Amino acid sequence: MNTVDNERCELEHHQLERRFAALRLPDPRALERLSRSLERSGQLSPCIAVAEAGSLVLLDGYRRLAALHRLGRDTVWVQLWHCPLAEALGRLLATTQARAFAPLEEALLLRELASGAGLSQHELARRTGRDVSWVNRRLKLLSALSEELLEAVCQGRLSSWAAVRIFAPLARANTEHAHALLATLCQHPLSTRELERWYTHYTRANRTTRERLVEHPHLFVQALDNDGERRDAARLRKGPEGEWLGELARIARRLDRLRSALPMLCAGGALDPVLYGAFTRARRAFERVDKEFEHHASDHPSRTTRDHPHVACAGRARAPDQPPAQTLAQHRTPDRANVPGDPGR
C-alpha cells in the first residue's frame, strides 16, 4: 500500500466530501467534550481523507469536523492517504490510532467496503487485520436490524448500545415488537438502565404480557419504580427486625423444600459426596449464626429464660463439669457419624 503519511495540509470544510457521514453515529456528549478540548488545546490529531476521482473523501474525523464547525473554525488539519478507497477503508478499520469505532459503525463500514469493492468476508478479514469470525459477527448486527432501525441509530434517535444489546436480539425474535418499541420510545424515551430492566422482564414474560410491555414500556418502568419505592418504605418501617423475620421465614421455607427432596436424593443409597459437602458447609454456617445469636440473646437484659427455652434447656442439660457439645461430637460412634442424611445429625 502506497500511502504518504507525511502529506498533511490545512483544508476548508467544503473541500472534503462527507461520503460516510451517515455511517458515523452521533454522540452529543462526546461532541461536547471534544468541542471543549479543541477550544482549549486546538486540533491535536488530523482528520484522514483519501483522494478519489478528483474528490477528497473524508474517512475519519467527522466528529472533529463537526466540533470545529461548532466553534466557528473554517479550516481543518487533514492527513491525505494516496491509495484506492477500498484499501483506505480497510486500513482505517485496522488502525488503532483513530478513535474507537462502535461495533455498529464497524459493521456499517464493513458493509460499505464489501459492497463497494465486492470483497468476501475472508478478504475483509485480511484487509482489516481481523479474523473471519469478527467480520461475521459485525455483519450479523446489520442483518438483524431493519433499515428503519439503522436509520434511527444513524440519526441519533436510538443509541448503538440499545441497537446491539436490545433491538438486535428482539428483532431476530419478533420484528413487529422491535418496530413497535422503537415507535413508542420516540414518544417516551427510556434511559439505558430503564431499557435494560424492561428487556429483562420482557424475556421472562409470556406472550400476552409481552404485548402490553411493548405497548407501554414507560408505564411498566414507572410501575417497577413505584414497587421499588414501596418495598424500600416497607423495609424502612420494619427495620432490621422485620428484615430478620422475613429472611428467617424464607430460610424456613427453603429448608422444608430441601427436606422434602431428601428421600429422592438418598433413594440410590449414600448421598452424593458433593451434596453432602454442601450440606455440611451450610450446617456449619447455621451453627455459627446460632452460636452468635445465643451469645447476644442470653446477655440481653430484656430476655429471660422463658424467652429462651433453648438456652434454659441447655443449662439444665449440662452440668458444670460436662464437656461441651463439640467434644461429644468428636466421640460419636463412627458408623453413625459417617451416614449422610442421618436424622440423628
PyMOL commands that set and color helices and strands:
alter all, ss='L'
color gray80, all
select helices_A, chain A and resi 13-15+21-23+28-41+62-70+85-94+103-117+121-128+132-143+147-154+160-173+175-187+192-204+207-215+217-265+273-299+309-317+325-330+334-337
alter helices_A, ss='H'
color red, helices_A
select strands_A, chain A and resi 8-12+16-17+47-52+55-60+75-81
alter strands_A, ss='S'
color yellow, strands_A
deselect
rebuild
show_as cartoon
